[in-house]
Amino acid sequence: MTRGKLLYWLFLSASLALLVLAVATRSSAPAGAGPIARLVMPGPLSAAHQSFGAQCTSCHTPLKGVEDKSCISCHAGTDFGTKQSTQFHAQAKQCTSCHVEHEGDRGIVRMNHEALLDPKVWQAGPMSAPSNPLPMIPETALNCASCHSIRDPHLGLFGKDCASCHTTTSWQISNYRHPSVNSTQCSECHKAPPSHFMEHFSMVSQRAAGSKARVDQCFACHTTDSFNNIRRRGWYDHH
């Protein structure tokens, strides 16, 4: 072997060793993981799965990847059926369409609304087929209220057509503008809490606000930037 080739192979070997060392030392694998696991670990596990960090085969099947039976072996006893926002899991047959590991805690709970319309993911086809032949996109094909009505901050006052204002990518409405601070129609959108319909209202709330307004006259005590910002008193939270 010539000197040039020898130097070339020495340089290549040294570069490869440095690369392996760099990957191994910067790996997101836990300290107990073997050298191969430290090299191939694609990213950090979620907090819920940290205990499996050094046991790749607990979730991964060689040459197949993550199989749903691996997920179900731990989550079979999870009660999804009594909670409105998660009861659709009872029909699921493919976990990894929505739950993605090795992205820390942000990946495992990512909600993929489009997967709800994929018949390959569900035992009985799409979760909520539209009654009319509309484009198969979440905003038109899914019944939002079937999962979100119990946690509806609008208390049903805006109806069930959530997609008229919201999208599945973000519940924030960028162009929304609250009515004027001088508006007196608050009760059209806002419903008073239960405490306002009891003796607590006259004994505490009215005295704290220094007003004798009725329950439906929200504007007499509250401001539009926050319900805890009481007129003539400032920030007040006694609930």
LINRA-V181451 format. One record per backbone hydrogen bond with DSSP energy under -1.0 kcal/mol. CO is the residue of the C=O (numbers start at 1). NH is the residue of the N-H. E is the energy in kcal/mol with one decimal. If there is no record, write none. Layout:
# LINRA-V181451
co=CO nh=NH e=E
co=CO nh=NH e=E
This chain:
# LINRA-V181451
co=2 nh=6 e=-2.3
co=3 nh=7 e=-2.5
co=4 nh=8 e=-2.1
co=5 nh=9 e=-2.6
co=6 nh=10 e=-2.3
co=7 nh=11 e=-2.6
co=8 nh=12 e=-2.5
co=9 nh=13 e=-2.6
co=10 nh=14 e=-2.4
co=11 nh=15 e=-2.3
co=12 nh=16 e=-2.4
co=13 nh=17 e=-2.5
co=14 nh=18 e=-2.4
co=15 nh=19 e=-2.3
co=16 nh=20 e=-2.6
co=17 nh=21 e=-2.5
co=18 nh=22 e=-2.6
co=19 nh=23 e=-2.5
co=20 nh=24 e=-2.7
co=21 nh=25 e=-2.4
co=22 nh=26 e=-1.5
co=30 nh=33 e=-1.8
co=34 nh=38 e=-2.1
co=35 nh=39 e=-1.3
co=36 nh=40 e=-2.1
co=37 nh=41 e=-1.5
co=44 nh=104 e=-2.6
co=46 nh=49 e=-1.2
co=47 nh=50 e=-1.0
co=49 nh=52 e=-1.8
co=50 nh=53 e=-1.8
co=52 nh=55 e=-1.9
co=55 nh=58 e=-2.0
co=56 nh=59 e=-1.6
co=56 nh=60 e=-2.9
co=61 nh=64 e=-2.3
co=61 nh=65 e=-2.6
co=65 nh=61 e=-3.2
co=67 nh=70 e=-1.4
co=68 nh=72 e=-2.6
co=69 nh=73 e=-1.6
co=71 nh=74 e=-1.2
co=71 nh=75 e=-2.2
co=72 nh=76 e=-1.7
co=75 nh=78 e=-1.6
co=78 nh=80 e=-1.2
co=83 nh=86 e=-1.6
co=83 nh=87 e=-1.3
co=86 nh=89 e=-2.0
co=87 nh=90 e=-1.6
co=88 nh=91 e=-1.7
co=89 nh=92 e=-1.4
co=91 nh=123 e=-2.9
co=95 nh=98 e=-1.6
co=95 nh=99 e=-2.2
co=107 nh=100 e=-1.5
co=107 nh=110 e=-1.3
co=114 nh=117 e=-1.6
co=115 nh=118 e=-1.4
co=116 nh=127 e=-2.4
co=118 nh=121 e=-1.8
co=121 nh=93 e=-2.6
co=132 nh=134 e=-2.5
co=135 nh=137 e=-2.3
co=137 nh=140 e=-1.3
co=137 nh=141 e=-2.8
co=138 nh=142 e=-2.0
co=142 nh=144 e=-1.1
co=143 nh=146 e=-1.5
co=144 nh=147 e=-1.7
co=144 nh=148 e=-2.1
co=145 nh=149 e=-1.7
co=149 nh=152 e=-1.4
co=152 nh=155 e=-1.7
co=154 nh=157 e=-2.1
co=156 nh=159 e=-1.2
co=160 nh=162 e=-1.7
co=161 nh=164 e=-1.6
co=162 nh=165 e=-1.9
co=162 nh=166 e=-2.9
co=170 nh=167 e=-1.4
co=173 nh=176 e=-1.6
co=180 nh=183 e=-2.0
co=185 nh=188 e=-1.8
co=186 nh=189 e=-1.9
co=186 nh=190 e=-2.9
co=193 nh=196 e=-1.7
co=194 nh=197 e=-1.7
co=195 nh=198 e=-1.2
co=198 nh=201 e=-1.9
co=199 nh=203 e=-2.2
co=200 nh=204 e=-2.5
co=200 nh=205 e=-1.5
co=201 nh=206 e=-3.2
co=204 nh=208 e=-2.8
co=205 nh=209 e=-2.1
co=206 nh=210 e=-1.4
co=206 nh=211 e=-1.7
co=214 nh=217 e=-1.4
co=217 nh=220 e=-1.7
co=218 nh=221 e=-1.6
co=218 nh=222 e=-2.8
co=221 nh=231 e=-3.1
co=226 nh=229 e=-1.4
co=228 nh=236 e=-3.1
co=229 nh=223 e=-1.1
co=230 nh=233 e=-1.9
co=230 nh=234 e=-3.1
co=234 nh=230 e=-2.5
